[in-house]
Every structure is written in C-alpha cells, then in structure tokens.
Amino acid sequence: MIALGIAALWLWSICLFPSAGVESPLGSPTDFHVPSWFISLFVGTGVTLLIALLPSRFCSNRAFFIMVLFGCLFQVAAVVVASLPSETVYLNTISGICTGLSIGVLWLAWSWGLVHLDVEQVEAIFVRALFFTAFGFMLIILLPTWLRVGAMLTLPVIQLGLYVLSDIAPFSALSNTGFSDSGSKRTENETPASARPVSKVGNSPSGFRPIAQTLARCLLAYALVSLTGEALRSVKPALLLDPFWLFALGMFVAGFILLLFIKHSNRVDVFGAIRWIFPLVALGVVFATDEHRVLASLGIVLIVLGHASFEGMLRMDIIALAQRSAEHKLRIVSFGLAAISVGAATGIVVFNFLSFIGNNDRVLLYSFVLLVWMILLFFTGSKRPESRQSEPLKNEDICGLIAAEYGLTPRETEILGYLIEGRSHPFIRDELCISKGTVDTHVRHIYEKMNVSSKQDLISTVKEARLSVPS
C-alpha cells in the first residue's frame, strides 16, 4: 500500500514536471511554466519547514492524516486550475501554490511514516514505488490527452485511499509509532527499531553540523541533476522513440539501478549515490547531444534513470539520517525534503543564468564539466578515514563489555556487532556464511541473555553501556 501511495504521488509530480527535457504528457494548457515551477517549489519548501517548527501536539497521526487529506484536495485543485483554457499569471500562480502545498505536505507525510518502518521495508518500498511509477506513466501516455487529465484527477483519490489502508495511517496497528494524539505519545527523542547507519559504520550523528553537511550535499547534488535535466530542454535531438516512452523506460531502469545500489553499494548514502549515478548522467549528457538516434535516445534514458534513481537514493538517505538521529527526527525529514526542493530550484536558476550569458550548447558543456567536477569532489571528499576509523573500535569495545557482562559467546558477540550497526538478518547471514536458522538462533540467544524483547530494547541497552564507558 505504501509503495503504491508513494508511486501515485511520484507519478502525479512527474506528469507535471518531467525531467530530461521531456514535456508534460498532459500537454497545453496544463503545461507548467517557469513561474509556476518557482511558486510550487517555494510554497512546498515553506510549508514543509513550517510543519517542522510546529509543537509536537500539532503533529499527531491524526494531524498527518488531515494534512494528507488537504494535500490530495490541493492536487485536484492544481489540475483543475491548470486545465482551464485561459492561461494567465493569476491562474498560474494559484495552480503553482496548490501544487506546492500538495507536494510538500504529501511527501512529508509519507516520509514521516517511513521513518518508523524497518530499513529493509523502506528500501523495498522505494524500489517498488519506482517500478509502479514507471508502469503508471506508461498507462497515462497510452491515454488520449483529455483522459490523462482525468487520470491526474483520480490519482489524489487513489493516494488518499492507499494512505488510509497503509500501515502508517492513524487507523492502523502502527498508529502508536511516531507522534500519537493519545495519552501515550511517542516523542521525537526515541530511536526507531532498526535504523541502518547511513555510512554503514553504526555511529549516530551528533550535533547540527554533520546533519547540515549531509543536507548541503543533497542540495548541491540534486541541483546539478536538475540543471542537467533543464539543459536538455534546449536541445531537441532526433530520437529513436517517442520521448514519453524513453522516459518510461528510464523510470523502469531506475528501479533496477536502485535495487542494485541497495544490494551492492558499500555506502548507502549521498556519497554512494553520487558514485553510482553521476557517471551515468555524465555519459547521458554526452549521448543526448549526439546526432545518432540510438545514442541520443540512450542519453535521454540515462539522464532519466539518473534523475529518478538519484532522487530515490536521496530520499532514502534523508529517512535513514532521521532514523539514526537521537532527536528532532521530523525536522531532519523536513529539512531534507526542503533541500531537495531548493536543489531543484537552484538547478533551474543556474540553467536560466547560463542560458542568459551564453548559448544553449554552452549550457550542456557547463553541465558536463560540473558533473565531472562533482564526481571528483565527492570521490575525494569521502576519503576522510580519520573521522570514521575510531568508531568501529569503540563498537568492538562495547560488544566486548556487553559479552563479558551477559555471557555471550564469541559468535554471539560478533553478531551483536552487526545488530547494533542496524544490519539485517540476511546481511549477517551472507557476511558470516551461515544459515538463516543459525542467525535467528543466535539472535534469540542474545535477546534471552540480555533480557530484551526487541531490537529497540537491544539498542537502548547498548546505548546505556556506551554512555557508561569513560571517555
């Protein structure tokens, strides 16, 4: 349900604002212009940050449901206003405001719900959401234009129904996670069970600086991807297929790229995402400007899959960052979503500035140069071992202390180290080359010896042991 709901939101957004120079499948007069882009991004960012600053009593599960309800209503209003035959600044402004309100509120609601799920669930949801989005986009482009508008009006209703039926709605069994409007509400200071560390070393971000650095990287990286997509709007290469079908193909491949990234990348964070995606986008920029139809079409697919999969990776990274944080989880999610929106706006601003000072060919050249520069920057910028080498030793010391206190065996101590890093059972099984039953048995013995009943209790016990160790 959650993957379908996110796919409905994603599909609604890309039908209005497709990337890689592909025009909106809705056609005129629903085609959004640059002012609507800026209005939508500005309003969406503003409402996201505003919700983050509200007191916790205004952020209950029921409040989020109301926000989703109004977000879906704003989606309908945006499509209705944008579909009116009269194109005026007044109507574009109203449509842009409705779009920004809906996208900002809905992405925040879905993302906040994902913070309280298991990390493997979050990853699987984003992969499935990409596939569902690609399939939905294919269905929409098969429809005539007037039916496409009808589909856009239907998507908010579908999304609302999926949210009600999902595990993160206030009516579900998980309504006691996150903020609750009942007497036993969970505060932001509680850490969710199973939170994969972004850098895969098990340390939690402390203070504002590391969080701000991560969000700044997300902003800059997404701005560059947005700039590349905007630059292709000035180039109309001869293509082998209709751009809509190339876009749908790119979305499908993006799902596979995201799946491979999760399984094989040794860094599930913005650094790892850039290492995987930016070379593909750079290659797409080169191919998209080629006169050969096949290469130009391949370039469009590469840029689309880079844009879509990179957005998914950034959203996963933001959710993981919030999961790892000891406090202010909602604010981290809000700031992260705002960073993506500001990054998209920055790409548009830079594109228009470069177009103003030079010709369109230079825009693509600048995009390619910036891509190469960012690849080098993030490859070298991530090599700072001095800030990460001490933490694994500290984890080993903590595991040793806990093993001595609770009588854990060497194998159980080894598995405990993986558990406090947020590793999943399949990961532990593959790393230690043992069977699923063996992993489950060891974990059960660890729980019994430490007198805990859940991963949350285990993490709390480890944190207490860590705090008791003299610095």
C-alpha atoms as one frame of an Amber mdcrd trajectory, in Angstrom:
protein
   0.000   0.000   0.000   2.751   2.441   0.936   4.719   1.813  -2.259   1.586
   2.339  -4.352   0.760   5.539  -2.462   4.245   6.970  -2.969   4.089   5.915
  -6.610   0.800   7.796  -7.017   2.426  10.940  -5.611   5.572  10.446  -7.674
   3.550   9.852 -10.839   1.423  12.934 -10.243   4.550  15.044  -9.774   6.482
  13.836 -12.816   3.447  14.190 -15.071   3.520  17.900 -14.244   7.299  18.280
 -14.024   9.067  15.591 -16.085  12.854  15.721 -16.351  15.445  15.302 -19.122
  13.778  17.837 -21.387  10.619  15.728 -21.756   7.452  17.809 -21.972   4.467
  17.182 -19.733   2.260  14.388 -21.113  -0.761  16.485 -20.160   0.013  18.976
 -22.908  -1.186  22.562 -23.170  -2.810  24.283 -21.323  -1.749  22.189 -18.322
   1.903  22.629 -19.197   3.537  24.442 -16.301   5.783  27.424 -16.983   8.864
  28.555 -15.088   6.959  30.912 -12.727   4.765  28.000 -11.640   7.868  25.919
 -11.002   9.292  28.531  -8.660   5.995  29.149  -6.931   5.467  25.421  -6.373
   8.970  24.853  -5.044   8.867  27.947  -2.846   5.464  27.115  -1.350   6.296
  23.421  -0.948   9.545  24.221   0.838   7.849  26.786   3.057   5.015  24.537
   4.198   7.448  21.672   4.833   9.625  23.817   7.078   6.596  25.335   8.793
   5.254  21.929   9.797   8.671  21.003  11.177   8.591  24.000  13.512   5.168
  23.209  14.951   4.943  21.871  18.521   4.643  18.109  18.813   0.987  18.268
  19.861   0.159  19.536  16.362   1.992  16.628  14.721  -0.125  13.668  15.756
  -1.015  10.845  13.407  -4.480  12.341  13.059  -2.935  15.681  12.104  -0.868
  13.989   9.417  -3.982  12.307   8.066  -5.697  15.698   7.846  -2.650  17.051
   6.031  -2.805  14.182   3.541  -6.498  14.854   3.012  -5.906  18.525   2.271
  -2.845  17.682   0.189  -4.946  15.479  -2.079  -7.573  18.226  -2.341  -4.866
  20.689  -3.363  -3.720  18.203  -6.013  -7.186  18.160  -7.529  -7.388  21.956
  -7.386  -3.988  22.315  -9.080  -5.007  20.123 -12.016  -8.398  21.816 -12.380
  -6.914  25.317 -12.389  -4.061  24.346 -14.713  -6.554  22.766 -17.124  -8.571
  25.946 -17.583  -8.321  27.270 -21.140  -7.277  30.764 -20.049  -3.551  30.992
 -19.303  -2.931  33.985 -17.069  -0.398  34.849 -14.410  -3.220  34.735 -11.874
  -4.208  31.160 -12.736  -0.586  30.014 -12.969   0.042  31.457  -9.519  -2.959
  29.680  -7.994  -2.029  26.413  -9.672   1.569  26.750  -8.523   0.509  27.403
  -4.924  -1.814  24.387  -4.901   0.889  22.201  -6.415   3.492  23.318  -3.895
   1.168  22.802  -0.937   0.172  19.329  -2.077   3.650  18.048  -2.926   5.223
  19.499   0.224   2.598  18.131   2.598   2.245  14.719   0.966   5.948  13.956
   0.676   6.402  14.943   4.313   3.515  12.723   5.443   4.718   9.656   3.544
   8.367  10.196   4.532   7.498  10.662   8.199   5.616   7.387   8.141   8.607
   5.623   6.594  10.896   6.789   9.409   9.160   4.353  11.764   9.430   1.327
   9.478  12.225  -1.200   9.245  15.077  -0.112   6.985  14.641  -3.089   4.652
  10.989  -2.148   4.280  11.916   1.414   3.355  14.337   0.233   0.690  11.857
  -2.232  -0.780   9.135   0.433  -0.794  11.221   2.871  -2.830  12.227   0.199
  -5.341   8.631  -0.905  -5.833   7.460   2.710  -5.981   9.810   3.406  -8.895
   8.512   0.392 -10.815   4.897   1.329 -10.098   5.579   4.909 -11.184   7.089
   3.781 -14.470   4.164   1.456 -15.133   1.660   4.195 -14.289   3.427   6.651
 -16.585   3.170   4.135 -19.426  -0.550   3.768 -18.819  -1.067   7.534 -18.819
   0.763   8.145 -22.105  -1.391   5.464 -23.733  -4.483   7.557 -22.976  -5.731
  10.487 -25.044  -4.960  13.915 -23.602  -8.396  14.533 -22.086  -8.289  11.185
 -20.296  -4.807  11.975 -18.995  -6.238  14.967 -17.179  -8.931  12.690 -15.766
  -6.250  10.289 -14.558  -4.474  13.159 -12.815  -7.719  13.981 -11.011  -8.098
  10.334  -9.988  -4.576   9.880  -8.603  -5.196  12.026  -5.465  -8.274   9.962
  -4.612  -6.288   6.753  -5.054  -3.458   8.130  -2.945  -5.793   9.098  -0.111
  -7.361   5.645  -0.100  -3.949   3.982  -0.062  -2.832   6.157   2.841  -5.914
   5.175   4.843  -5.236   1.489   4.161  -1.486   1.706   4.782   0.387   0.766
   7.951   1.270   4.394   8.705  -2.280   5.757   8.861  -3.800   6.585  12.276
  -6.284   3.743  11.823  -3.611   1.052  11.517  -1.870  -1.107  14.087   1.212
   1.085  13.799  -0.642   4.216  14.865   1.214   4.119  18.161   4.504   4.823
  16.420   5.683   8.328  15.821   3.527  11.122  17.209   0.239   9.963  18.639
  -2.697  12.059  19.652  -3.410   9.698  22.543  -2.041   9.986  26.022   0.894
   7.667  25.324   2.547   9.558  22.562   5.993   8.789  21.338   8.422  11.665
  21.391  10.972  12.618  18.784  13.777  11.594  21.101  13.011   7.894  20.764
  15.031   5.924  18.259  13.105   3.576  15.948  13.957  -0.057  15.945  16.331
  -0.993  13.125  17.876   2.079  11.663  20.622   1.450   9.175  23.526   3.823
   9.630  23.973   5.980   6.592  27.713   5.401   6.425  27.338   1.747   7.426
  29.591   2.065  10.452  26.922   2.280  13.109  27.587   5.735  14.503  24.812
   8.235  15.144  25.095  11.806  14.009  25.544  14.137  16.932  25.040  17.859
  16.693  23.821  20.001  13.875  26.980  20.120  11.786  27.019  16.564  10.305
  23.314  16.790   9.533  23.761  20.172   7.860  26.673  18.838   5.816  24.629
  15.893   4.579  21.693  18.119   3.643  24.024  20.555   1.873  25.462  17.714
  -0.188  21.954  16.572  -1.082  21.057  20.107  -2.153  24.146  20.593  -4.336
  23.958  17.151  -5.900  20.266  17.421  -6.741  20.809  20.931  -8.108  23.312
  19.525 -10.582  20.955  16.756 -11.674  18.165  19.331 -12.056  20.473  21.573
 -14.090  21.272  18.724 -16.457  17.613  17.915 -16.986  16.781  21.560 -17.674
  19.676  21.892 -20.109  18.207  19.159 -22.288  15.089  21.263 -22.820  17.171
  23.476 -25.097  18.263  20.514 -27.225  15.860  18.649 -29.486  17.798  15.626
 -30.734  16.419  13.128 -33.211  15.255  10.165 -31.164  14.568   6.547 -31.922
  11.323   6.505 -29.909   8.820   8.988 -28.578  10.326  10.890 -25.602   7.484
   9.678 -23.385   8.427   6.054 -23.952  12.091   6.811 -23.360  11.094   8.487
 -20.108   9.063   5.441 -19.038  11.968   3.144 -19.943  14.326   5.284 -17.906
  12.000   5.053 -14.905  11.898   1.265 -15.193  15.681   1.004 -15.388  15.921
   3.395 -12.430  14.124   0.800 -10.322  16.737  -1.813 -11.207  19.552   0.667
 -10.568  18.127   1.452  -7.137  17.809  -2.257  -6.376  21.428  -2.907  -7.389
  22.565   0.121  -5.409  20.935  -1.176  -2.233  22.383  -4.655  -2.632  25.907
  -3.906  -3.801  26.895  -0.395  -2.760  29.167  -0.276   0.268  27.844   3.191
   1.136  24.077   3.685   1.183  24.248   7.467   1.398  24.718  10.528  -0.786
  28.371   9.632  -1.448  27.448   6.186  -2.678  24.576   7.578  -4.743  26.869
  10.034  -6.496  29.423   7.351  -7.263  26.723   5.251  -8.885  24.623   7.862
 -10.641  26.754  10.807 -11.700  28.910   8.826 -14.167  25.702   7.588 -15.817
  24.289  11.110 -16.012  27.563  12.458 -17.420  27.508   9.755 -20.079  23.878
  10.592 -20.798  24.769  14.244 -21.383  27.350  13.202 -23.975  24.988  10.797
 -25.746  21.969  13.126 -25.677  23.770  15.680 -27.857  24.865  13.104 -30.429
  23.331  13.194 -33.889  22.847   9.438 -33.952  19.297   8.484 -32.982  20.283
   5.449 -30.940  22.906   7.282 -28.892  20.655  10.307 -28.367  17.837   8.045
 -27.177  20.215   6.202 -24.865  21.337   9.545 -23.473  17.763  10.501 -22.590
  17.233   7.143 -20.856  20.457   7.517 -18.868  19.558  11.003 -17.673  16.019
   9.971 -16.727  17.176   6.913 -14.791  19.865   9.001 -13.141  17.386  11.666
 -12.096  14.762   9.212 -10.804  17.072   6.787  -9.013  19.136   9.605  -7.525
  16.002  11.215  -6.108  15.030   7.891  -4.578  18.502   7.463  -3.086  18.445
  10.942  -1.570  15.032  10.359  -0.010  16.243   7.055   1.439  19.326   8.801
   2.801  17.220  11.501   4.452  14.957   8.917   6.084  17.985   6.929   7.278
  19.519  10.106   8.676  16.342  10.781  10.641  16.257   7.186  11.883  19.815
   7.450  13.160  19.293  10.761  14.888  18.582  10.745  18.602  16.232  13.721
  18.373  14.404  16.086  16.018  13.563  13.365  13.510  10.659  15.259  11.975
  12.796  18.339  11.477  15.514  16.328   9.778  12.974  14.866   7.359  11.533
  18.320   6.705  14.927  19.921   6.155  15.918  17.054   3.871  12.819  17.391
   1.707  13.370  21.147   1.636  16.954  20.555   0.478  15.669  18.516  -2.473
  13.198  21.251  -3.417  15.792  24.001  -3.103  18.211  21.900  -5.131  15.656
  21.560  -7.921  15.055  25.320  -7.887  18.791  26.007  -7.884  19.240  23.894
 -10.999  16.551  25.902 -12.798  18.104  29.216 -11.723  21.587  28.191 -12.859
  20.225  26.939 -16.174  18.456  30.213 -16.907  21.533  32.192 -15.859  23.834
  30.184 -18.124  21.325  30.470 -20.961  21.304  34.239 -20.477  25.085  34.661
 -20.622  25.734  32.119 -23.381  24.157  29.865 -25.943  22.377  26.623 -25.169
  25.281  24.465 -26.286  27.392  26.044 -23.575  24.780  25.105 -21.025  25.261
  21.430 -21.813  29.015  21.891 -21.794  28.876  23.569 -18.391  26.622  20.798
 -17.129  29.082  18.140 -18.234  32.037  19.984 -16.714  30.167  20.417 -13.430
  29.249  16.739 -13.414  32.880  15.713 -13.795  33.893  18.216 -11.125  31.294
  16.926  -8.683  32.340  13.322  -9.336  35.923  14.170  -8.453  34.830  16.249
  -5.466  32.738  13.518  -3.898  35.234  10.765  -4.691  37.967  12.655  -2.848
  35.701  14.261  -0.263  34.523  10.895   1.058  38.055   9.722   1.840  38.371
  11.010   5.371  39.139   7.852   7.348  40.237   9.666  10.455  36.626  10.561
  11.304  35.365   7.012  10.910  38.126   4.657  11.956  37.688   5.135  15.680
  34.006   4.208  15.771  34.366   0.502  14.770  36.928   0.088  17.580  34.521
   1.647  20.040  31.796  -0.722  18.855  34.128  -3.668  19.387  34.914  -2.464
  22.892  31.225  -2.049  23.691  30.437  -5.510  22.342  33.263  -6.922  24.441
  31.936  -5.292  27.590  28.397  -6.496  26.903  29.633 -10.005  26.100  31.524
 -10.154  29.383  28.547  -8.870  31.348  25.893 -11.107  29.797  27.994 -14.150
  28.965  27.764 -14.019  25.179  29.718 -16.478  23.075  32.276 -15.210  20.522
  29.846 -15.811  17.662  27.031 -14.061  19.525  29.362 -11.143  20.217  30.175
 -10.919  16.523  26.505 -10.936  15.572  25.780  -8.338  18.257  28.206  -6.013
  16.487  26.199  -6.334  13.288  22.907  -5.813  15.112  23.945  -2.537  16.729
  25.032  -1.320  13.291  21.487  -1.892  12.067  22.367  -4.843   9.842  19.577
  -7.107   8.691  19.485 -10.854   9.221  20.104 -11.602   5.505  23.152  -9.327
   5.588  24.566 -11.096   8.658  23.903 -14.462   7.047  25.796 -13.512   3.887
  28.689 -11.888   5.753  29.256 -14.822   8.112  28.271 -17.533   5.590  25.804
 -19.156   7.963  22.221 -20.291   7.510  19.098 -18.286   8.260  18.184 -20.603
  11.118  21.609 -20.171  12.692  21.314 -16.392  12.590  17.833 -16.499  14.103
  19.010 -18.841  16.854  21.969 -16.648  17.784  19.804 -13.524  17.825  17.255
 -15.257  20.034  20.003 -16.305  22.453  21.343 -12.732  22.539  17.884 -11.412
  23.363  17.402 -14.006  26.098  20.784 -13.398  27.728  20.417  -9.609  27.613
  16.785  -9.833  28.765  15.437  -7.786  25.863  12.456  -8.497  23.645  13.049
  -6.265  20.625  15.753  -4.568  18.649  14.689  -1.266  20.207  15.419  -2.656
  23.688  18.739  -4.015  22.447  19.767  -0.632  21.034  18.750   1.083  24.278
  20.854  -1.350  26.318  23.852  -0.794  24.064  23.424   2.974  24.337  23.374
   2.752  28.118  26.532   0.660  28.043  28.179   3.141  25.695  27.313   6.068
  27.952  28.705   4.266  30.985  32.135   3.867  29.363  34.521   6.659  30.425
  35.550   8.891  27.518
